[in-house]
Amino acid sequence: MKLVRFSKGIVSINRIKRIESALESLVADIDAMDAVEVFGRVKTVQGLLVEVIGPVRELRVGGRVAIETRLGNNLMCEIAGFENDHALCLPFGPLEGVRLGCKAIFFIRMAALRSHLMIGSVG
């Protein structure tokens, strides 16, 4: 039996593989869960700045937002900051079709869990 020494003791390779398999299974179960759509609405457009109202307590600077335009496409934006409980977003493209009241879908990820499990992986 192969053993690995850690600062807190010795663990067998088989135990490490069982733990790794259980974590991979857990990640697969989380990925299979139905996503909850969190959204808000466009409140104002000032120059290139799009102000979105919605559940800002769930958001973070650098987060992504997809605005459903009146032309039927999605415009991706990044949250640049917050003001008066509104998200201030900068678009990655032209603001054609963005109007007051357009739906803004917030992307909320579990990146912390994934990044820990994917250390050393490529792709």
Secondary structure by P-SEA (a helix, b strand, c coil): cbbbbcccbbbbaaaaaaaaaaaaaaaaaaaacbbbbbbbbbccccccbbbbbcccccccccbbbbbbccccbbbbbbbccccccbbbbbbcccccccccccbbbbbbbaaaaaaaaaccccc
